[in-house]
Amino acid sequence: MKLLLRYPLVAGTIAALLAVLILLLSGQPLIAQISASIYALAVAAYLAVGMVRRLIGGQWGIDILAVTAIVSTVLVGEYIASMIIVLMMAGGTALEDYAAGRAKKELTSLLERVPQTAHRERGGSTSAGGTDAGGTDTGGTHTAGTPTNGQQEDVAATEVEVGDILLVRPGEVVPLDGILLSASGSFDESSLTGESLPVERVAGEGLMSGSLNGEAAVRMQVTARMEDSQYSRIVALVKEAADSKAPMVRLADRYAVPFTALAYVLGAIGWMVSGSPARFAEVLVVATPCPLLIAAPVAFLGGMSRAARGGIIVKYAGVLEQLSRIKTVAFDKTGTLTYGRPALVAVRTAGSFTEDEVLGLAASAEQYSSHVLAASVMDAAQSRGLAFKTATEATEFATHGVRARFDGRDVVVGKPNFVAESAPGVVATVLASGELAIYVGVAGEFAGSLVMSDPIRREARRTLAELKELGVTRTVMLTGDALATAEHIAAEAGLTDVRAECLPPDKVEAVRSLPLRPVMMVGDGVNDAPVLAVADVGIAMGARGSTAAGESADVVIILDDLSKAASAVRIGQRTVKVALQSIWIGIGLSVALMIAAAAGYIPAIAGALTQELVDLATILNALRALSPGRKAAGAKLPGQKTAGATGPLPVSRLPRSAERS
């Protein structure tokens, strides 16, 4: 009943057909013919009004073929065929809805899971095992799921503010971005990242809105309002993507002109050769335009849905067509080819200072810095179990370092020249390629240095190899780092070109000047936003990267996995291939049927039924865009593993600034 109400034309046509059959069986063929003809012509008039409106609006369509086919079959007395054509046209709408719904299943599933309510604690406390803003262990404990004062209130997710404490019950969707307060929890992030296995989180780690809580209730503290949360950003992208129209879809619309002309020419030839106007009607019956109207949109929706399943949000359908033709790929270095979180390699001491003393004091000072390296130093100290001291005063000097006072001693951390101003005797540290040093001075004395290295992503070389296999002929690194460091990373990854010491305008100019196009740019930082915007396709590592970069990009990778960039290109190529196949299969079969009908081999009723099989074959082929294809299916898809298995996930959202090396 719901289907009949949703598609009244289908219900009306079925009822009319049954009435016509009853009249025929009761021995009243003339009344049956008149009734069927009036109904079919009424539907043709309805379709003609819509067609004229679209033509006035400048949109050419091929509904004219269906209208002409209905009218011509009525005029030659093939009223049963005209009714079948009406039913097939009405059923085509239902079939298109089903195919489109199947194609964008993953996209709509994201929209359906938008959290509406949250369980907020009244006057709740953040006391739980974890760390405070400065990185100091609070040491508190609390039973998961038990609020501090035992009270919760259900509120709209849009009313929750930053800092509120929420209870997430078993099997519920995490409503907003936040930090886990409970000791541990298990979360299903498959709808966000494509990761099929549950991800374990511990106290202090970030939670993404939209992930599904496991079997135990957990407490979390909100870090972003509803409109700023990760899931809301994804939903906005998905809505925009679902409403977009691919250039190839418009191309399919343009096929309508020659296709319509060919149908009329073949029909006229059949009429002249046979001398029967019925032959003209028989040709038009098999020339219905469903393959052109449905195939390309279904294929592109399928490709976008396939990408979303793997943690790749494609903003516009047309981006898939651009991805299929990529010839040059440019990469940012920090946070893209590398993890963006330098790890401690060694502690070099001077004088009477020990390694733990140098690292502990440096981390205590760095907790007052917003530099990305500060988080790495603090992580290294925490991993050794070192406690942070509280400063009586602290000052950060942007791009140079930080100075803090502990127990009457000044601790200076940063670049060698900056440290030397307060602690003479700084000795330059010998570094290997790809390494950098952070210098430490204590109470006017050089205490040593911390050797850091931002390791290349484990999947970087594999990603570059896969891009080459997909037809990418040139790969370029665009970075603000020194040439020696950039060349070291490029050699490890297998890049063909390096552009070092680039400012944001330099990156933009470099992408514009690249000769082999289209050009795809992959980046994640705030200063990558301009170059992502000017590239033919901009891909943002957007799960934990810059919001500005995500807004400027055409594709956002939710999972922290560089290989998804290659997956996006592969999905684009397969989508376009399937779309073109579907269009030409539909055209080829329709032309073959038109020729056969013009020769008199296909009666009108048989032609109407046969054309529906062509529509079905075309749509089923277009739905192949949902699958990875034989080659991709034969291997494990990149990124289908536990999130973060390829390397450390950033836990800090501190802004990046110039490196202190």
TAWO-V544825 format. One record per backbone hydrogen bond with DSSP energy under -1.0 kcal/mol. CO is the residue of the C=O (numbers start at 1). NH is the residue of the N-H. E is the energy in kcal/mol with one decimal. If there is no record, write none. Layout:
# TAWO-V544825
co = (CO/CO)
nh = (NH/NH)
e = (E/E)
This chain:
# TAWO-V544825
co = (1/2/3/7/8/9/10/11/12/13/14/15/16/17/18/19/20/21/22/23/24/28/29/30/31/32/33/34/35/36/37/38/39/40/41/42/43/44/45/46/47/48/49/50/51/52/53/54/55/62/63/64/65/66/67/68/69/70/71/72/73/74/77/78/79/80/81/82/83/84/85/86/87/88/89/90/91/92/93/94/95/96/97/98/99/100/102/104/105/106/107/108/111/116/118/119/120/130/132/136/143/151/153/155/156/161/164/165/166/168/169/172/174/177/178/179/180/183/185/186/187/188/189/189/190/199/201/202/205/207/208/211/212/214/218/219/219/220/221/222/229/230/231/232/233/234/235/236/237/238/239/241/246/247/248/249/250/251/253/254/255/256/257/258/259/260/261/262/263/264/265/266/267/268/269/270/271/276/277/278/279/280/281/284/289/290/291/294/295/296/297/298/299/300/301/302/303/304/305/307/308/311/313/316/317/318/319/320/322/323/327/327/328/329/330/331/333/333/333/337/343/346/348/350/354/355/356/357/358/359/360/361/362/363/365/366/373/374/375/376/377/378/379/381/382/393/395/397/397/400/401/402/403/404/405/406/409/410/411/412/413/414/415/416/419/419/432/436/438/439/440/440/441/442/445/447/448/449/450/451/451/452/453/455/457/459/460/461/462/463/464/465/466/467/468/474/475/475/476/477/479/481/482/483/484/485/486/487/488/489/490/490/497/499/503/504/505/506/507/508/509/518/518/519/520/521/522/523/524/525/526/528/529/530/531/537/538/538/539/540/540/546/547/548/549/554/555/556/557/559/561/562/563/564/565/566/567/568/569/570/571/572/573/574/575/576/577/578/579/580/581/582/583/584/585/586/587/588/589/590/591/592/593/594/595/596/597/603/604/605/606/607/608/609/610/611/612/613/614/615/616/617/618/619/621/622/623/624/629/630/632/637/639/642/644)
nh = (5/6/7/11/12/13/14/15/16/17/18/19/20/21/22/23/24/25/26/28/27/32/33/34/35/36/37/38/39/40/41/42/43/44/45/46/47/48/49/50/51/52/53/54/55/56/57/59/58/65/67/68/69/70/71/72/73/74/75/76/78/77/79/82/83/84/85/86/87/88/89/90/91/92/93/94/95/96/97/98/99/100/101/102/103/104/105/108/109/110/111/112/114/157/155/167/153/138/135/132/146/122/120/118/159/164/222/121/220/218/172/213/210/223/207/221/204/203/201/214/199/212/192/193/194/187/185/205/180/178/211/174/188/171/168/181/182/166/179/163/233/234/235/236/237/238/239/240/241/242/243/244/250/251/252/253/254/255/256/257/259/260/261/262/263/264/265/266/267/268/269/270/271/272/273/274/275/279/281/282/283/284/285/287/293/294/295/298/299/300/301/302/303/304/305/306/307/308/309/312/311/558/556/319/320/322/323/324/325/326/473/474/520/476/522/478/336/337/338/457/453/451/449/353/358/359/360/361/362/363/364/365/366/367/368/369/377/378/379/380/381/382/383/386/385/405/403/400/401/415/397/413/395/411/392/409/406/443/404/441/402/439/419/420/422/423/435/452/450/414/447/448/412/445/442/350/440/348/438/345/346/436/343/339/460/463/464/465/466/467/468/469/470/472/471/329/496/497/331/499/502/501/486/487/488/489/490/491/492/493/494/495/477/479/507/508/509/510/511/512/513/327/328/537/330/539/332/541/546/528/529/532/533/534/535/521/554/555/523/542/557/550/551/552/553/315/540/313/543/561/564/565/567/568/569/570/571/572/573/574/575/576/577/578/579/580/581/582/583/584/585/586/587/588/589/590/591/592/593/594/595/596/597/598/599/601/600/607/608/609/610/611/612/613/614/615/616/617/618/619/620/621/622/623/624/625/626/627/633/634/635/640/641/645/647)
e = (-2.3/-2.1/-2.1/-1.8/-3.1/-2.3/-2.3/-2.3/-2.4/-2.6/-2.3/-2.1/-2.3/-2.5/-2.2/-2.1/-2.2/-2.5/-1.5/-2.6/-1.4/-1.9/-2.6/-2.5/-2.6/-2.5/-2.5/-2.4/-2.2/-2.7/-2.6/-2.0/-2.1/-2.4/-2.4/-2.0/-2.6/-2.3/-2.1/-1.5/-2.2/-2.7/-2.1/-1.9/-2.3/-2.4/-1.6/-3.0/-1.4/-1.0/-2.4/-2.6/-2.5/-2.2/-2.4/-2.9/-2.0/-1.8/-2.3/-1.7/-2.1/-1.2/-1.6/-1.9/-1.9/-2.1/-2.5/-2.2/-2.5/-2.8/-2.6/-2.6/-3.1/-1.9/-1.0/-1.2/-2.7/-2.6/-2.3/-2.3/-2.6/-3.0/-2.5/-2.6/-2.4/-2.1/-1.1/-2.7/-2.1/-1.2/-1.4/-2.4/-1.3/-2.5/-2.5/-2.8/-2.6/-1.9/-2.0/-2.1/-1.9/-1.3/-2.6/-2.6/-2.1/-1.9/-2.8/-2.8/-2.1/-2.2/-2.0/-3.1/-2.7/-2.1/-3.3/-2.6/-2.8/-1.8/-3.1/-1.7/-3.3/-2.8/-1.3/-3.0/-1.5/-2.5/-2.2/-2.2/-2.7/-1.9/-1.7/-3.2/-3.1/-1.5/-3.0/-2.7/-1.5/-2.7/-2.6/-2.4/-1.9/-2.2/-2.8/-2.2/-2.0/-2.7/-2.6/-1.9/-2.4/-2.9/-1.3/-1.1/-1.5/-2.0/-2.2/-1.7/-1.6/-1.2/-1.3/-1.0/-2.1/-2.8/-2.2/-2.6/-2.0/-2.0/-2.3/-2.7/-2.2/-2.6/-2.5/-2.5/-2.1/-2.6/-2.8/-2.2/-2.6/-1.2/-1.5/-2.3/-1.7/-1.9/-1.8/-1.3/-1.8/-2.4/-1.6/-2.3/-2.3/-2.4/-2.4/-2.4/-2.2/-2.3/-2.3/-2.5/-2.1/-2.3/-2.0/-2.4/-1.7/-2.8/-2.4/-1.3/-1.2/-1.5/-2.9/-1.6/-1.5/-1.2/-1.8/-1.6/-2.9/-2.5/-2.7/-3.2/-1.7/-1.2/-2.3/-3.0/-2.2/-2.9/-2.7/-1.4/-2.4/-2.8/-2.6/-2.2/-2.1/-2.6/-2.1/-2.0/-2.5/-1.3/-1.7/-2.2/-2.2/-2.3/-2.3/-2.2/-2.1/-2.5/-2.3/-2.4/-1.6/-2.4/-3.0/-2.4/-2.4/-2.4/-3.3/-2.6/-3.0/-3.5/-2.3/-2.4/-2.9/-3.0/-2.5/-3.0/-2.6/-2.6/-2.4/-2.5/-1.3/-2.4/-1.9/-3.3/-3.0/-2.2/-2.4/-1.3/-2.9/-1.6/-3.1/-2.1/-2.7/-2.8/-2.3/-3.5/-1.4/-2.6/-2.9/-1.5/-1.5/-2.3/-2.4/-2.2/-2.2/-2.4/-2.0/-1.9/-1.5/-2.5/-1.5/-2.3/-1.0/-1.3/-3.0/-2.9/-2.7/-2.3/-2.3/-2.9/-1.7/-2.0/-2.6/-2.3/-1.7/-2.3/-2.4/-2.1/-1.8/-2.3/-2.0/-1.9/-2.3/-2.4/-2.3/-2.2/-1.7/-2.2/-1.7/-1.9/-3.2/-3.5/-2.3/-2.4/-2.4/-1.6/-1.5/-2.4/-1.7/-1.5/-1.3/-2.4/-2.2/-2.4/-2.2/-2.2/-3.0/-1.9/-2.2/-1.6/-1.3/-2.5/-2.8/-2.8/-1.4/-2.4/-1.5/-2.3/-1.9/-2.3/-1.5/-2.4/-2.7/-2.3/-2.4/-2.4/-2.6/-2.2/-2.1/-2.7/-2.6/-2.6/-2.4/-2.6/-2.3/-2.5/-2.5/-2.3/-2.4/-2.8/-2.6/-2.2/-2.7/-2.3/-2.3/-2.3/-2.4/-2.2/-2.6/-2.6/-1.5/-2.5/-1.3/-2.5/-2.2/-1.8/-2.6/-2.4/-1.0/-1.0/-1.5/-2.2/-2.3/-2.5/-2.4/-2.4/-2.5/-1.9/-2.0/-1.9/-1.4/-1.7/-1.8/-1.5/-2.5/-1.2/-1.0/-2.0/-2.0/-2.3/-1.4)
